[in-house]
Amino acid sequence: MKKINSESELRETILQLERQQEQEGKMLREQFHLAYDSIKPVNLIKSTLSEAIESRDLKDNLFNAAVGLTTGFLSKVLFEGKNSSPLKKLLGTALMFGITRLITQNPGALKTFGKKLLNITRKK
C-alpha cells in the first residue's frame, strides 16, 4: 500500500477500503447462503438422486436385470408349457433363476449371442 501524506488521501483510502469490505461481505454472505442451501436434507437427496439417475452404470445394471428377468421368465413359461406337473414347475423355476442369474452376471455374452443371431437371420 502507498504512503498516505494528507488527510484527504487518508479519507479516500478509508472510503475505498470500506467499499472493498462491503463487497467482500456481500460475496461472503452469498457463499454462505449457497453452502447452507446445498446442505439442506432435501437438496442433498435431490443431488444424490440426480447423480444416481445420470449414472450410466446404474442404467446398464437395471437394463441387464430387466433383460435377465424377462428371459428367465420366458424360458420358464416355454419349459413348463400349459399343463405341467409339480416337478416340471420346480424345474422351470430353477431354470428361470439360473438363466436370470447367468444373464445378469454376463450381459456381454447375451449381447454377443444376440448380434450373432441377428447376423444369421439377416443372411437368410
C-alpha positions, -999 to 999 in steps of 0.1 A, spaced: 0 0 0 12 35 -8 22 60 19 -5 84 29 7 120 32 -25 141 37 -58 139 54 -78 138 21 -57 108 10 -65 91 43 -103 97 39 -101 84 3 -82 53 13 -107 47 42 -137 50 18 -120 27 -7 -113 1 20 -149 4 33 -163 -3 -2 -140 -32 -6 -151 -46 28 -187 -42 18 -182 -60 -15 -163 -89 2 -191 -90 29 -218 -94 2 -197 -122 -15 -192 -139 18 -230 -138 26 -238 -152 -9 -213 -180 -4 -228 -188 30 -263 -190 16 -252 -212 -13 -234 -235 12 -264 -235 35 -288 -244 7 -266 -272 -5 -265 -290 28 -303 -289 34 -315 -325 35 -339 -320 6 -312 -307 -16 -288 -334 -5 -314 -360 -15 -321 -343 -48 -285 -341 -58 -278 -377 -48 -308 -389 -68 -299 -369 -98 -264 -383 -98 -278 -418 -95 -302 -413 -123 -275 -399 -145 -252 -428 -137 -245 -449 -168 -237 -479 -147 -270 -478 -129 -289 -477 -162 -269 -506 -175 -274 -527 -144 -312 -520 -144 -314 -529 -181 -294 -561 -176 -315 -571 -147 -347 -565 -167 -335 -585 -196 -323 -613 -173 -357 -615 -155 -376 -614 -188 -355 -640 -204 -357 -662 -173 -395 -659 -171 -399 -667 -208 -377 -697 -205 -398 -709 -176 -430 -705 -195 -417 -723 -225 -402 -751 -205 -434 -757 -184 -460 -754 -212 -497 -752 -205 -502 -784 -184 -473 -792 -162 -466 -814 -132 -452 -800 -99 -418 -814 -108 -418 -796 -141 -429 -764 -123 -400 -768 -99 -375 -774 -127 -390 -744 -146 -385 -722 -116 -349 -734 -112 -343 -728 -149 -357 -693 -146 -335 -684 -117 -304 -699 -134 -309 -681 -167 -317 -649 -149 -285 -651 -129 -264 -661 -159 -277 -632 -180 -274 -606 -152 -238 -617 -145 -227 -620 -181 -246 -593 -201 -218 -592 -227 -223 -628 -236 -260 -621 -243 -252 -591 -265 -227 -612 -285 -252 -640 -288 -279 -616 -299 -256 -600 -326 -247 -634 -339 -283 -644 -341 -292 -612 -360 -264 -618 -384 -276 -654 -391 -312 -642 -396 -301 -614 -419 -281 -638 -441 -312 -660 -448 
